[in-house]
Amino acid sequence: MCGVAATQASRTFNERAQLEGWSSNCDESLAFARLELRSLLNVWRGFAVGERIPSCKDFTPRTLKSLLRSVAVFERVTNGKVRYRVKLMGTAFTDVMGEQSGKYLDEAMPKEFLPRWSAALDAVLEAGMPLRFVAKSDAGKKSYLVGEFLGAPLLTDAGSPTMVLAAAHFAPPAPVEFQTGTRLRYLKPDRTAAAYAVL
């Protein structure tokens, strides 16, 4: 797994985000603020021996345990055009986005949000290793939320690197006094930083 590919994938996503006006940022440093995202990253790394991308078969309910609610799995399907199918979506996602398991993203979400989601999933597969994203929610009634996301590539049962394991934590941004410059900082009640991002 090559860090150069992750750097390039992150840069490409951020350049497009700036061009398109997306409130989203990608970084390959993997400096996750949320413990559950760091935990899932460690699980992924535990299965990534050498240059091997972990298989979806590695991530059983027993493996994920308490992380299941925060997890979603997407599969890239190419049949004339590239689409992403939602294989699994935990309640951390469904509480904000609605239930989408078994659906294609282009059927399940407003078309104006599809390019950003597809670009993020593409970036993870192009990187060949995990990436961190921070973005404002697309959900209409919950668009005030900010999400910190992990995206990590997985192999299908057939060994194709076309799946993405995602995890997220959503929270409201902090009051204005916690915002400095262009860096958005929001705090949880335990006063630990939940996320930092340029939005």
N, C-alpha and C positions, 0 to 999 in steps of 0.2 A: 504494500500500500504506500502510495507516494504522496508526501506532503505538498509537493509542487502542484499536483493535480487538485488538491483541496484548496490551495491558495488561489489557483486560477479559477476554479469553480465559484469560490466565494467572491472574487473580484468581478467576474462576469455577472453574477446575480446582482451585486450591489450597483454596478454601473447601469444595469437595466432598471433596477428599482428607482434609481435617481432619475433616469430618463422618463420613466412611466409615472413617476410621482407616487410610488408605493410607500406606505408607512411601514417599512420592513428593512431589516438589516441582517446580514449573514456574516459570521466570522468563524474561522477554522481554529481559533485558539481553544475552543471548548471550555471556556471559563464559566461554567454553569453556576448560577447562584442557588438554584433549587437543589436540595439534597436528593430528591427522587430522580432528577435528571442525571445527576452525577452517579447515582447508584445504577441506573440503567446503562449508562455509558460503561461502567466497570463490568457489568454483566456481558455486554457486547464484546468488550476487549478480552474477556475471559475465553470467549469462543473464537476469537480472531487470532489463531496461531500462525505466526509468520506472516505470509502474504494472503492468508486465507480469509475470505469474507465469510462470516457465519451464515449458516443456513436457517431458513424459517423454522425448520424442524427442531433447532436448538432451543427455541423460545416457546416452551410449553407453559401452561398455566402454573405449574409448580415452579418453573424457573422464574417466572415474572412475579408470582406471589402478590404482594400488596401493590405492585406497580401496575397491575392490569387495568385499573380504572383510568390511568394516565396514558394508555398506549393506543395507537392506531397502526394498522398495517395497510400499505398501498402497493398495488402491483401495476407495473407499466405493461400495457397491452398494445401491440402493434399489429394492426390489420387494416392496411390502407392508410391509416392515420394513427398517431400516438394518443392513447387515452390512459387514464389512471382509474383503476377499480379499487374501491374500498373493500378490503378483505375483512377487516376487523376495526371497530371503533369503540373505545372505552368511554365511560361516562364523563370524563374530564372534557372530551371533545363533544359528545352529544349534548351535554348540558348547555353548551354555547352554540353549536352548529346544527343540532338536530340529528336524528338517527340517519346514517348514510351507509351502513354496512350492506354490502352486496350491490351497491350502486356505482355507476361511473360518476366521477366528479363533474363531468360536463352535463350530466343529467340532474345532479343533486344540488348544485350551487348556482347562484346568479352568474351569468356569463362574464360580467365585468371583473369578477374575482378569480376566474379560472386561470388567466395567464400567470398571476402571482403564485398560486398554488402549484401549477405545473412547473414553473421555473424553479421553485424551491426543491421539488422532488427530482427534477432533472439535475439540479446542482449536486444533490447527494449522490446520485448514481454516477455522475461524471467525476466526482471527487474520489469515489471508491472507498470512502471512509466517512466517519460521522462529521456533521456540521452543526453549529448552533445558530438559531434564528431568534430574533425578537421582532414582534410585529403587533400592530393594532388589530383587534378582532374585526372580521368582516361581517359578523352577525348583526342584523339590523337592530334588535332591541338590546344587544350587548356589545355594541361597537365601541363603548367606552372602555372595554377591557383591553389589557395588554397581555400578550402571551409570550412566554419563553419556551422555545421548542428545541428538541433534539431530533435530528434526522440521521438515520444510519442505514447503510445498504445491507440487504440480505440476499442470499441465493434462494431460488425457488427449489421445490423438491427435485426438479430436473437439473439443477445446478446452474441455472441462468441468473445473472446478477441484475434482476429487474424488479426487486421488491425493496420497499423502504419501510423500516421500522421507525415510527415517530412517537414522540411523547411530548406532553405539553403541560404547562401550568398557566392558568389565566388569573389575573388579579386587576383591580382598578389601579390607575396611576395614583401617585401621591398627590397631596395638596400642592399648590403652587410653590410653597416655601421649600419643598424638597426638589424642585427642578432648578438646575443651574446650567446656564449656557444652552448648548444644544444637546446635553446629555440628560435624558429622562431617567429619574431615579424614583422607584416606588418601594415603600417599605411595608412589610407585614407587621401585624401586632406584636410579634416577638422582637421587633426592631432589627431583624437581620435583613440585609439587602435581598430583595427578591429578584431583581434584574436591573441591568444597566444597558442602555442601547442608544444609539444615535437614530432618531426617527425624524 
